[in-house]
């Protein structure tokens, strides 16, 4: 009981620090909608890089990804990590500079829907409306995954019921986001990125020592069929979703084959970065374009270390506690299991704050961007174009509350698998906005009709492939982001070529942005 109390007090102290950051930035955030939603384009390179990656990774980095590695071994987890690492680097390399420049040129856009709308000189705001609706839908799902993380964390640590703990997490995140806006979110995300990587490194070192060193870890998991292979996957023997064990030995069937499509499917996660609003907004918010090179290096190093360590934690957890977590949902608690069993209470509390950090840093981003999509792009862009900044801020806060309530409803199922929820929302953003972002920045012939077709085609295909095609199995069991990204790209190219080219004014603006 004393240990649990120390863990709780440490986490409470951490949460108070986060609230303090929100209060510190509250006055600045409320000066204007640009300050609230984009921080007045004043982020430095370190905050830009670290806040982008912390808001991107969320609780699935410390729970979802290690859970996949614990449950079925290296293949899925490692190929996903490789795809994300490559996607991170390429996105910073080719997208960041031109988007920073173009977003200012295109009417000083401060949200992603506004950028797309201004890029094509819209008058009736169709692109803005469609993109804002997709952001509302997918970020609500994303926020739900963060609330599931909060519920699992607190219920596992303290033995409380899942639903009340999940709701408390939702209330905390909502209040924090309401107070501080984008600057508070970015500043706290920087701190939380540091906490996250500290937590990962502490656990991987401590658990490796507890297991008897790297050699002992390998010895304990080498015999599991397919567990350490990149081109096959372990297959737990389950009954009603629960893995069976013979004494202290978990039971696995023969390794499953892992072909080219199986590799491409998790690698496709990297494509998602080109359409991630929480990352793209950081590109728009940095104070100077020439600082993006340093940000890219910082972000890439952080991502590579964090992803590699997260996968290792899942593998080490299986070696240390082979039968402790018997369902795919429970496997996502491996980080919590290692922390509470191997660390002193105060340090365990700080490491647990790493999970809370990951969750907060993502959910506040998701809520803020979704609220801005409605308040700035739908309310002020369509419903009431003469709305004042103060009215926009009030509408955004009301939207935050509504989104949080819907996310709570989605997160009510405590058996939800975080990785599964995140993968769907990630595919949604990647396919809806990724191709359009690339074509908008680099293909002058892209026109408004092509942009609309690309968003509708990509976003719609995510639902079609996930719900109707992928369940067919076999060669069709491909992560929906890959076919949806390709389909969206085709829609943009074909429809743009079949319809009238963009106006001379749009083309001149495109050329003026340069490369």
Secondary structure, DSSP 8 states (H G I E B T S, - for coil): -HHHHHHHHHHHHHHHHHHHHHHHHHHHHTS-HHHHHHGGG-B-HHHHHHHHHHHHHTTIIIIIHHHHHHHH-HHHHHHHHHHHHHHHHHHHHHTHHHHHHHHHHTT---SHHHHHHHHTT-SS-HHHHHHHHHHHHHHHHHHHHHHHHHHHHHHHHH---HHHHHHHHHHHHHHHHHHHHHHHHHHHHHHHHHHHHHHHHHHHHHHHHHTTSHHHHHHHHTTSTTTT-SSEEEEE-EETTEE-EETTEE-EEEEEE--HHHHHHHHGGGGGGGG-HHHHHHHHHBS-GGGHHHHHHHHHHHHHHHHHHHHHHHHHHHHH-TTS--STTGGGGHHHHHHHHHS-HHHHHHHHHHHHHHHHHHHHHHHHHHHHIIIIIIIIIII-TT--HHHHHHHHHHHHHHHHHHHHHHTT-TT--HHHHHHHHHHHHIIIIIHHHHHHHH-TT--HHHHHHHHHHHHHHHHHIIIIIGGG-GGG---HHHHHHHHHHHHHHHHHHHS----HHHHHHHHHH--
